[in-house]
Amino acid sequence: MNDHPRRVTEVSSVPPVGEALEKACEVLRKAERILLTSHRRPDGDGTGSMCGLASLLRARRKTAVIYSADPIARRYKWLPLANTTVHTIPFDERFDCTIVVDCADVALLGDALPPPEVCGTLITLDHHASGHPFGDIAVWDPLASAVGVLVFRIAEREGWAITSECAIPLYVSLISDTGGFRHANTNAEALHVGSELIKRGVVPSTIASSLEERPSPGKLRLLGSVLSTLELHCAGRVGVLSVTTDMVEGARASWEDIEGMVNWGRNVEGVQVGVLLTTAKGGGVRVSMRSRSDKIDVGKVCMTLGGGGHPGAGGCHMNESLAFTKDKIVRALEAAFNRQSRPVIDPTPG
């Protein structure tokens, strides 16, 4: 697909989410062939919402193709329908519509999105507050804790039954982006959706075991190396961890094994923001941030650095050295803490 221009239709004025959702549902009712995709290297929200939506659509006797240019991460391969994911799309394929989930910016797709004649109507489902909505129909709601919540809304609006095949990936989407209901974006709707999915066959302990509780030996060796890099900054309020290629290879681990390690920096006593710096295979440094404080919006901090995210989780990529990136990240967070502590001055005389 690399030789074809990507359709980039950025939305200058985002319609109300209810209106956009209804337009998306109208397209889905008529569509027979639907392509589902997400950003490069899809995470739990991207993979879970693709698989959950595919289950809903296939139950309606529609052809729903899950497409990812990159392999599905090992920790999500057990999800229902994840094994049906395709990694290439023939040029002569034609879809009535394409749904891009959990993608805050068209740039995050890289060159993976097929050309317009293959995609058909382009629909995006996203919830990143720092996002740049794009597509023919952009369903964008920063109040949604995960894209799985938006998929759940579609099912409710259309009266589609949610089976356990659908509920399990949607639950993974939900707990991935709320940190197991620990992040600041956990709201009443997230808990309601989680409860409804449990009623439809989800067993939280089983999913937790599948996702977290059986790490490979390589991951444990790598974790030990990563924890040894811990640095505290901003008067002990920021915990920074680092991962390099040598560390991954020395532990005989895989790059997938670093997922979730950023939380160890955040979990240190007194730390409000955890940071994981990863030397990217293609050059530069990938930055992941997690906040335990609703006063520090790491999504906004990452926006100032060319990335984005949510109040509780953010990320960016910097084409600099590890040392330079660390210094820039610490200074950006220091500025955020200073803004938080700055007193509000009442301009009204008297």
C-alpha positions in Angstrom: 0.0 0.0 0.0 3.0 2.3 0.3 2.8 3.6 -3.2 -0.7 4.9 -2.8 -1.5 8.3 -1.2 -3.2 8.1 2.1 -6.5 9.9 2.5 -6.0 12.5 5.2 -9.3 14.2 6.0 -8.8 16.1 9.2 -12.0 17.3 10.8 -11.9 21.1 11.4 -15.1 21.1 13.4 -16.0 17.9 15.3 -19.8 17.3 15.5 -21.4 16.3 18.8 -20.5 12.7 19.6 -24.1 11.5 19.5 -24.6 12.9 16.0 -21.3 11.4 14.8 -22.2 8.1 16.3 -25.6 8.0 14.6 -23.9 8.7 11.2 -21.4 5.9 11.8 -24.3 3.5 12.7 -26.1 4.5 9.5 -23.1 3.5 7.5 -22.6 0.3 9.4 -26.3 -0.8 8.9 -25.8 -0.6 5.1 -22.2 -1.9 4.9 -21.5 -5.5 4.0 -17.7 -5.5 3.9 -15.9 -3.6 6.7 -12.2 -3.2 7.4 -11.1 -2.7 11.0 -7.7 -1.3 11.9 -5.8 0.7 14.5 -2.5 2.6 15.0 0.8 0.9 14.4 1.7 -1.7 17.1 -1.9 -1.8 18.5 -2.2 -2.0 22.3 -4.9 -3.4 24.5 -7.5 -0.8 23.6 -6.8 -0.9 19.9 -6.7 -4.7 19.7 -9.6 -5.2 22.1 -11.9 -2.8 20.4 -11.1 -4.2 16.9 -11.8 -7.8 18.0 -15.0 -6.8 19.9 -16.4 -4.8 17.0 -15.5 -7.6 14.6 -17.5 -10.0 16.7 -20.5 -7.7 16.7 -20.4 -7.2 12.9 -19.8 -10.8 12.1 -22.9 -11.7 14.2 -24.8 -9.5 11.9 -23.6 -11.6 9.0 -21.3 -8.9 7.8 -17.7 -9.4 6.5 -15.4 -7.8 9.1 -11.7 -8.0 8.4 -9.2 -7.1 11.2 -6.1 -5.6 9.7 -2.8 -4.7 11.4 0.4 -4.0 9.5 2.2 -5.0 12.7 1.8 -8.4 14.5 -0.6 -8.5 17.4 1.3 -8.4 20.6 1.8 -11.8 22.3 -0.1 -10.8 25.4 -3.3 -10.2 23.3 -3.1 -13.1 20.8 -5.4 -15.2 23.0 -8.3 -12.7 22.5 -11.3 -14.0 20.6 -10.8 -13.4 16.8 -7.3 -11.9 17.2 -6.0 -15.0 15.3 -8.0 -13.9 12.3 -6.0 -10.6 11.9 -4.5 -10.1 8.4 -1.3 -8.1 7.9 -1.7 -7.2 4.2 -4.6 -6.0 2.1 -4.7 -6.9 -1.6 -4.9 -3.9 -4.0 -8.1 -5.2 -5.6 -10.0 -5.5 -2.2 -12.9 -3.2 -1.8 -14.7 -2.3 1.5 -17.8 -0.4 2.0 -16.2 1.3 5.0 -13.1 1.3 7.1 -13.1 1.9 10.9 -9.9 3.1 12.5 -10.0 2.7 16.3 -7.9 4.3 19.0 -5.9 6.5 16.7 -5.4 10.1 17.9 -3.7 11.3 14.7 -3.5 10.0 11.1 0.3 10.1 11.4 0.1 7.2 13.9 -1.1 4.9 11.1 2.2 5.4 9.2 1.9 4.2 5.7 -0.4 1.3 6.7 -3.8 2.7 5.7 -5.0 1.4 2.3 -5.9 3.9 -0.4 -9.4 5.5 -0.5 -10.7 3.1 -3.2 -10.0 0.2 -0.9 -11.2 1.8 2.3 -14.6 3.2 1.3 -16.1 5.5 3.9 -13.5 6.3 6.6 -14.8 6.2 10.2 -12.7 6.9 13.2 -13.5 6.0 16.8 -11.2 7.8 19.3 -11.2 9.2 22.8 -7.8 11.0 23.1 -8.2 14.5 24.5 -5.1 15.5 22.6 -6.3 13.9 19.4 -6.6 15.4 15.9 -9.9 13.8 14.6 -9.8 12.7 11.0 -11.9 10.7 8.5 -15.3 11.1 6.8 -17.0 10.5 10.1 -15.1 11.1 13.3 -16.6 9.7 16.5 -14.5 11.5 19.1 -15.3 11.6 22.8 -12.5 12.4 25.4 -15.0 11.4 28.1 -15.0 7.8 27.0 -12.4 5.9 29.1 -11.5 3.6 26.1 -12.6 3.0 22.6 -14.3 -0.2 23.8 -16.8 2.1 25.5 -17.6 3.6 22.1 -18.1 0.2 20.6 -20.4 -0.7 23.5 -22.4 2.4 22.8 -22.8 1.3 19.2 -24.0 -2.1 20.3 -26.6 -0.5 22.7 -27.8 2.0 20.1 -28.3 -0.7 17.5 -29.7 -3.3 19.9 -26.9 -5.8 19.1 -26.5 -8.7 21.5 -23.1 -8.8 23.2 -21.8 -12.3 23.5 -18.9 -13.5 25.6 -16.8 -13.5 22.4 -17.4 -9.8 22.1 -17.4 -8.9 25.8 -13.9 -10.3 26.6 -12.0 -8.1 24.1 -14.1 -5.1 25.0 -13.3 -5.7 28.7 -9.5 -5.9 27.8 -9.9 -2.6 25.9 -11.5 -1.0 29.0 -9.0 -2.2 31.6 -6.0 -1.5 29.4 -6.8 2.2 29.1 -8.0 2.6 32.7 -5.1 0.7 34.2 -7.5 -1.8 35.7 -9.8 1.0 36.8 -6.9 2.7 38.6 -6.3 5.7 36.2 -7.9 9.1 36.6 -10.1 8.4 33.5 -12.1 5.7 35.3 -15.6 7.2 35.5 -19.1 6.0 36.1 -19.6 4.9 32.5 -16.4 2.8 32.6 -17.6 1.0 35.7 -21.1 0.5 34.2 -19.7 -0.9 31.0 -17.4 -3.2 32.9 -20.3 -4.5 35.0 -22.4 -5.1 31.9 -19.5 -7.0 30.2 -19.1 -9.2 33.3 -22.8 -10.0 33.1 -22.1 -11.2 29.5 -19.5 -13.8 30.4 -16.3 -11.9 31.4 -14.4 -13.4 34.4 -12.1 -10.6 35.6 -9.7 -12.9 37.4 -9.2 -15.1 34.3 -8.5 -12.1 32.2 -6.1 -10.7 34.7 -4.3 -14.0 34.8 -4.1 -14.1 31.0 -2.7 -10.5 30.8 -0.4 -10.1 33.8 0.3 -13.0 36.0 2.5 -15.3 33.9 5.5 -13.3 32.7 8.2 -15.0 30.7 11.6 -15.5 32.3 13.0 -13.0 29.8 10.5 -10.3 31.0 11.5 -10.9 34.7 15.2 -10.6 33.8 14.5 -7.4 31.9 12.4 -6.0 34.7 15.3 -6.4 37.1 17.6 -4.4 34.7 15.0 -1.7 34.2 14.3 -1.2 37.9 18.1 -0.7 38.4 17.8 2.4 36.2 15.3 4.2 38.5 16.0 7.9 38.9 13.8 10.3 41.0 13.4 13.8 39.8 11.2 16.9 40.6 11.6 16.5 44.4 10.8 12.8 44.3 7.6 13.3 42.4 8.8 11.8 39.1 10.2 8.3 38.7 12.2 7.7 35.4 13.1 4.2 34.1 15.0 3.4 31.0 15.2 0.5 28.5 17.9 0.0 25.9 18.5 -2.5 23.1 21.4 -4.0 25.0 19.2 -4.6 28.1 16.5 -6.3 26.0 19.0 -8.6 24.3 21.0 -9.2 27.5 17.8 -10.4 29.2 16.9 -12.6 26.2 13.6 -10.8 26.2 11.4 -9.3 23.5 10.3 -5.7 22.9 6.8 -6.7 23.8 8.0 -7.5 27.3 8.4 -3.8 28.2 4.7 -3.2 28.1 3.4 -2.1 31.5 6.9 -1.5 33.0 6.2 2.3 33.1 3.9 1.6 36.0 6.8 0.5 38.2 8.1 4.1 38.1 4.8 5.5 39.1 4.3 3.0 41.9 7.3 4.2 43.9 6.3 5.9 47.2 5.9 9.7 46.8 6.0 9.5 43.0 3.1 11.1 41.1 4.4 10.5 37.5 6.2 7.5 36.1 8.2 7.7 32.9 9.7 5.0 30.8 12.3 5.9 28.2 12.9 3.3 25.5 15.5 3.5 22.8 13.5 2.9 19.7 14.7 0.4 17.2 14.2 2.9 14.3 16.2 5.6 16.2 15.3 8.1 18.8 13.5 7.5 22.1 9.9 6.4 22.8 8.5 8.1 25.9 5.7 6.7 28.0 4.2 8.5 31.0 1.7 7.5 33.7 0.2 9.8 36.3 -1.4 8.9 39.6 -2.4 12.5 40.2 -5.4 14.2 38.6 -3.5 17.4 38.9 -0.8 16.4 36.4 -2.2 15.8 32.9 0.6 13.8 31.3 -1.4 13.8 28.0 -1.0 17.6 27.9 2.6 17.4 28.9 3.3 15.0 26.0 1.4 17.3 23.6 4.0 20.0 24.3 6.6 17.4 23.2 4.9 16.4 20.0 2.8 13.5 21.3 -0.4 13.2 23.3 -2.6 10.9 25.4 -4.9 11.1 28.3 -4.7 12.8 31.7 -3.4 9.5 33.2 -1.4 8.2 30.3 0.6 9.8 27.6 3.5 9.3 25.2 5.6 10.8 22.5 8.7 10.0 20.3 11.8 12.2 20.4 14.6 12.0 17.8 17.3 12.7 20.4 19.7 10.8 22.6 18.5 9.1 25.8 20.3 11.6 28.0 18.9 14.6 26.1 15.4 13.2 26.1 15.5 12.5 29.8 16.6 16.1 30.5 13.8 17.5 28.3 11.2 15.3 29.9 12.2 16.2 33.4 12.1 19.9 32.6 8.7 19.6 31.0 7.3 17.8 34.1 9.0 20.3 36.4 7.1 23.1 34.5 3.9 21.2 34.9 4.4 20.8 38.7 5.2 24.5 38.9 2.0 25.4 37.1 0.1 23.2 39.5 1.5 24.8 42.6 1.2 28.4 41.3 -1.4 30.3 43.4 -4.5 31.6 41.6 -4.7 35.4 41.8 -8.1 36.9 41.9 -8.0 39.8 39.4 -11.0 41.5 41.0 -9.9 44.5 43.2 -11.0 44.7 46.7 
